[in-house]
Amino acid sequence: MFGIVGSMASISSLLFSVVGVVISFLSLSSLGVWVGMELSFLSVLCFASGSSVDETESIMKYYVVQVLGSCICAMGFLFSVNFLEAVLGQFLILVGMLVKLGVFPFHFWVAPVVGKLSWAGCASILLLQKLVPLWVLSNYIVLFKDLSRVEFLCCMTSLVGCLGGLNVLNYRVLLGFSSIQNLGPLILLCCCYEFGLWMYILIYFISTSFLMSSLWQLGIYSFQDMMKSGGIEDLWWVSLYFLSSAGLPPFLGCALKVVLLGGCWGFMPIGTGFCVMTSCISLVFYLSVVLSMVVFWGKSSSFFLKGKYSFLSVVSLLVNLVGGFIVFLVVSL
């Protein structure tokens, strides 16, 4: 009985979080955007909170940081709606959204929060809760005359993300730093190319959500869990998502670099080049996952010759290879 009620509460919370995002997108006023964003945020709190003490502690940290960002955003929206101190209002909106996203220098909360959550909670915080702040930034950030400071923040965010992910054994923390590293290109696209922004978000969300769902299904949260797992066949195919996140061709993640270069190189070449360079540094911790599997299992890769393909392997091939080929064709048109 309690399990049924808990599952219904989780589904209702997830539904309301999606409804909040839709309300923000369809709202005709700044305050309506803020209300939808807060509805989505409060619903995610209910959805991501678990029964363990660690999950509750992580959610409380997330709650404190997000309330701070929400208060700053609300002040900025009020200034903008009442035409009082327009420049200050725009600055407060920018700062509030940077806090909610976890952009440098407000990146400190991401790793401690996602490190102890379930994969569903990580997906809701790292993916779903980014949509509205990025949409607001894409509309408000063009009002700033000096975008060089925003470009500097993008460079520092990507640098912090790629360096923070080194020598991390907790895959939830690893994907948290990966999320920080991808915020740099996302905010650059907010400044330069809105269509490229949503294409980048779509590709990133597809690859990351399938990676999280695969690790969730296999019950893997850290390097130690992967070493204890017996499903080596599935783990090999799941490792393709890490290669895709590393941006190696011909996988799906390489299209992210193509979108970034095509959309931002002509406007912000320094920031674009720096973000691409930091993504090369992040290759280290993505490839370390795959190399650790090769070293640990040695010559046990003979399953390639058995012809047995599970559901996870088929999905991984479709998303990373077939999906990457289709996206490259779309981008080239």
Secondary structure, DSSP 8 states (H G I E B T S, - for coil): -HHHHHHHHHHHHHHHHHHHHHHHHH-SSHHHHHHHHHHHHHHHHHHH--SSHHHHHHHHHHHHHHHHHHHHHHHHHHHHHTTSSHHHHHHHHHHHHHHHHT-TTS-TTHHHHHTTS-HHHHHHHHTGGGHHHHHHHHHHGGG-S--HHHHHHHHHHHHHHHHHTTT--BHHHHHHHHHHHHHHHHHHHHHH-HHHHHHHHHHHHHHHHHHHHHHHHHT--BHHHHHH---HHHHHHHHHHHHHHTT-TTSTTHHHHHHHHHHHTTT-HHHHHHHHHHHHHTHHHHHHHHHHHHHHHTT-GGGGGTT---HHHHHHHIIIIIHHHHHHHHHH-
